[in-house]
Amino acid sequence: MPSVQVNVWEGWGAKNAEIVIRGVTKVFTDMGIPAQAVEIMIHEIPKTHWGTQGKPASVVMKDA
């Protein structure tokens, strides 16, 4: 059973999650794996807890 974890910034939203779940599942069904065997977990992580460029993303993105 394929299990896929996707990490995104908080606030990404249910609609985007639905699109990704459908798309990732399709990748596996195209390979012959039944959809009911595919699990996708989407984790929304606060920018304060996501590091990039040696800083929290909340700081980096504020400067951008």
C-alpha positions as CSV (number, residue, x, y, z in Angstrom):
1,M,0.0,0.0,0.0
2,P,1.6,3.3,-1.1
3,S,1.7,6.0,1.6
4,V,2.6,9.5,0.5
5,Q,3.2,12.4,2.9
6,V,3.1,16.0,1.5
7,N,4.3,18.9,3.6
8,V,3.0,22.4,2.8
9,W,2.7,25.7,4.6
10,E,-0.2,26.3,6.9
11,G,-3.2,27.9,5.2
12,W,-2.8,25.9,2.0
13,G,-6.4,24.8,2.1
14,A,-8.8,22.0,1.6
15,K,-9.4,22.6,-2.1
16,N,-5.7,22.4,-2.9
17,A,-5.4,19.3,-0.7
18,E,-8.2,17.6,-2.6
19,I,-6.5,18.4,-6.0
20,V,-3.2,16.9,-4.7
21,I,-4.9,13.8,-3.3
22,R,-6.6,13.2,-6.6
23,G,-3.5,13.8,-8.6
24,V,-1.1,11.7,-6.5
25,T,-3.7,8.8,-6.4
26,K,-3.9,9.0,-10.3
27,V,-0.1,8.5,-10.5
28,F,-0.4,5.2,-8.7
29,T,-3.6,4.0,-10.4
30,D,-1.8,4.7,-13.7
31,M,0.8,2.2,-12.5
32,G,-1.9,-0.4,-11.9
33,I,-2.2,0.1,-8.1
34,P,-5.9,0.2,-7.0
35,A,-7.0,3.6,-5.6
36,Q,-8.2,2.0,-2.4
37,A,-4.6,1.0,-1.7
38,V,-3.2,4.6,-1.9
39,E,-3.0,6.8,1.2
40,I,-2.0,10.5,1.1
41,M,-1.4,12.6,4.2
42,I,-1.1,16.3,3.8
43,H,0.6,18.2,6.7
44,E,0.1,21.9,7.0
45,I,3.1,23.3,8.9
46,P,3.2,26.9,10.2
47,K,5.9,29.0,8.6
48,T,7.4,29.6,12.0
49,H,8.2,25.8,12.2
50,W,9.6,25.6,8.6
51,G,13.2,26.6,8.2
52,T,14.7,27.9,5.0
53,Q,18.0,29.8,4.4
54,G,18.9,29.3,8.0
55,K,15.8,31.2,9.2
56,P,12.1,30.5,9.9
57,A,10.1,30.8,6.7
58,S,7.9,33.3,8.5
59,V,10.9,35.7,8.6
60,V,12.2,34.9,5.1
61,M,8.8,35.3,3.5
62,K,8.1,38.5,5.4
63,D,11.2,40.0,3.8
64,A,10.3,38.8,0.3
